[in-house]
Amino acid sequence: MKKKALKRMLMLPMMVVVVAVLAVGCGSKNNTNTASTEGNAAETSKEAVTLSLGLLPSIDAIPFVIAHEQGFDKKHGVNLDIQTFKSAKDRDVAFQAGKLEGISADLVAISIYNEAGLDVKITSTTFGEFDLLTGNDAIQDVKDLKGKTVILSKNTSTQYTVAMMLKQAGLTENDITVTEVPQIPTRLELLKNNKADAAILPEPFVTMGKASGLRVLSSTHTAGVNPFVLAFPQTAIDAKADAIRNMYAAYDEAVAYMKSHDQSEYIDLVIKEVGYPETLKDEIKVPDYVPANQVDVKEVEAAFAWAREKGLLSKNISAEDVISDVQFKK
């Protein structure tokens, strides 16, 4: 992609009106229902600071949603204003318009934001997942994809993930034929109808694909690739550093909650937020979430190196330049 075309794509018009914003949870109207009974009036009298997050309907959003639904955010002095978007494009429109402070993103997007002149910093990893699925019985391993067709979305973290999986199998992107399909449901349908040999998919489409007989060749977890991050513009970090730290305290408490409670107690929320079909309720495997942690510098360097190869990043930006120590030391 040429640089000028890239920047036109990235610098979304500020006049675009965001029409598809879904507020998740109860909002901030009922901050003082039970606090007075706790005997801690000094702490509860302080109004929670609102922090807006733009998330996609994916598994990495779940700890944030549970943190809000269970009131862990307000317990730690922050009100998470979670706004869920159906696509990264819609999320970016809201972000560019200043409607969001934090966003669920990925390392390729971080390179693109900073190439476009946006000072966006990574504050932590998140717990997302992409799986590479196939319905071709002749393909038993990633190395068997040589000469085959793979569905993905170009110049995104899906293409980057496939590139890393291929590299681990001794192949390159030149060894496969790419069919570009940005729409995730369409990717699944094409794969199910044998229109391609493999496709890279997130949940809930992985579970839906497996239920229809597709097989997983690799995943970001098994391949040791994690492009998923939470990011804030530096201006938001400067203005709300304490609120961001409080958000992570609530996130960690949500992770602990999921570890100590049966999946049945929160699976309906997972189904609602991620979009699993109710018919697959018994097939859903909620990830074994871990407390929040900072991104690995080597992960950022690998993603940025790939972005440079693809012409997405031309600026001299290092991993250290885009990692914030607001919560974790670099």
Rosetta blueprint (number, residue, H / E / L):
1 M L
2 K L
3 K H
4 K H
5 A H
6 L H
7 K H
8 R H
9 M H
10 L H
11 M L
12 L L
13 P L
14 M L
15 M L
16 V L
17 V L
18 V L
19 V L
20 A L
21 V L
22 L E
23 A E
24 V L
25 G L
26 C L
27 G L
28 S L
29 K L
30 N L
31 N L
32 T L
33 N L
34 T L
35 A H
36 S H
37 T H
38 E H
39 G L
40 N L
41 A H
42 A H
43 E H
44 T H
45 S L
46 K L
47 E L
48 A L
49 V E
50 T E
51 L E
52 S E
53 L E
54 G E
55 L E
56 L L
57 P L
58 S L
59 I H
60 D H
61 A H
62 I H
63 P H
64 F H
65 V H
66 I H
67 A H
68 H H
69 E H
70 Q L
71 G L
72 F H
73 D H
74 K H
75 K H
76 H L
77 G L
78 V E
79 N E
80 L E
81 D E
82 I E
83 Q E
84 T E
85 F L
86 K L
87 S L
88 A H
89 K H
90 D H
91 R H
92 D H
93 V H
94 A H
95 F H
96 Q H
97 A L
98 G L
99 K L
100 L L
101 E L
102 G E
103 I E
104 S E
105 A E
106 D E
107 L H
108 V H
109 A H
110 I H
111 S H
112 I H
113 Y H
114 N H
115 E H
116 A L
117 G L
118 L L
119 D L
120 V E
121 K E
122 I E
123 T E
124 S E
125 T E
126 T L
127 F L
128 G L
129 E L
130 F E
131 D E
132 L E
133 L E
134 T E
135 G L
136 N L
137 D L
138 A L
139 I L
140 Q L
141 D L
142 V H
143 K H
144 D H
145 L H
146 K L
147 G L
148 K L
149 T E
150 V E
151 I E
152 L E
153 S L
154 K L
155 N L
156 T L
157 S H
158 T H
159 Q H
160 Y H
161 T H
162 V H
163 A H
164 M H
165 M H
166 L H
167 K H
168 Q H
169 A L
170 G L
171 L L
172 T L
173 E H
174 N H
175 D H
176 I L
177 T E
178 V E
179 T E
180 E E
181 V L
182 P L
183 Q L
184 I H
185 P H
186 T H
187 R H
188 L H
189 E H
190 L H
191 L H
192 K H
193 N L
194 N L
195 K L
196 A L
197 D L
198 A E
199 A E
200 I E
201 L E
202 P E
203 E L
204 P L
205 F H
206 V H
207 T H
208 M H
209 G H
210 K H
211 A H
212 S L
213 G L
214 L L
215 R E
216 V E
217 L E
218 S E
219 S E
220 T H
221 H H
222 T H
223 A H
224 G L
225 V L
226 N L
227 P L
228 F E
229 V E
230 L E
231 A E
232 F E
233 P E
234 Q H
235 T H
236 A H
237 I H
238 D H
239 A H
240 K L
241 A H
242 D H
243 A H
244 I H
245 R H
246 N H
247 M H
248 Y H
249 A H
250 A H
251 Y H
252 D H
253 E H
254 A H
255 V H
256 A H
257 Y H
258 M H
259 K H
260 S H
261 H L
262 D L
263 Q H
264 S H
265 E H
266 Y L
267 I H
268 D H
269 L H
270 V H
271 I H
272 K H
273 E H
274 V H
275 G H
276 Y L
277 P L
278 E H
279 T H
280 L H
281 K H
282 D H
283 E H
284 I L
285 K L
286 V L
287 P L
288 D L
289 Y L
290 V L
291 P L
292 A L
293 N L
294 Q L
295 V L
296 D L
297 V H
298 K H
299 E H
300 V H
301 E H
302 A H
303 A H
304 F H
305 A H
306 W H
307 A H
308 R H
309 E H
310 K L
311 G L
312 L L
313 L L
314 S L
315 K L
316 N L
317 I L
318 S L
319 A L
320 E H
321 D H
322 V H
323 I E
324 S L
325 D L
326 V L
327 Q L
328 F L
329 K L
330 K L
